[in-house]
Amino acid sequence: MEFEGDQNEEAAINNKKVSKSEIEETTLNFLDSLDQYLVLIDSLSNTILRQGWLELAGARYSMGASRVNTALLNLQPHSAPTTVDVVTHDDGSSMTKSPKFNLCKWASTDNKDSSLEKENIEEDEQLKENISSQRDSGNQESSPESSIESVSSASPSESNGSEINASPSKIENPLQKERAKVLSMFGTLVSPKLRASQLTFETALETLVEIANARSGILKSYEALHRDIKSTKE
């Protein structure tokens, strides 16, 4: 009986041992997760947020400081149009639970269970592509000086025309209506740069959720790597 017990313990130890190739694969997964995390952090701080602040400065310059300032913000309690859902996955191979963050943008105020962002994902991406192509073709956002020069060189009729074209009353897309509802605190007619900055900061919010998921992946990969290395030493 004792001999059989020793054999069972030996078999259990052998089953716990991890091959070298599996450890290498786990290490690569950990390094990939870490690289993705660093790339997202760099993109958020050096590209997305900088672009958003530049567009907001351009909107403040064209519309005037009295129309774009913190005094116009609605500080009353209200429901959040954008929320983050946390889903916890508990698999048998992990000692701790791995959270998954999902961003629900522009949830309808009439129906909080529905997400306008999910229903209009194609229109949302198309709008972002159009704004991105306009930035690349005009090269107006390369520096604050060039942005100010482009705004100052535009005639009042052109500026008013662009704002009229961007009027919320002409927007039929429900997703864009929700965006326009938020911007209505700055007036009926707002600068296209203000709408562009809104989309840019939306992208920043999406990147923050991706960073949170990347960090969750790093912790999960590190735990798996630590467990595999520990099993080889036993």
JOSUL-V304934 format. One record per helix or strand of 2 or more residues. SS is the DSSP state (H for helix, E for strand). FROM is the first residue (numbers start at 0). LEN is the number of residues. If there is no record, write none. Layout:
SS,FROM,LEN
SS,FROM,LEN
This chain:
H,1,15
H,19,44
H,69,3
E,82,7
E,97,7
H,115,4
H,120,18
H,143,10
H,155,10
H,167,3
H,173,13
H,191,42
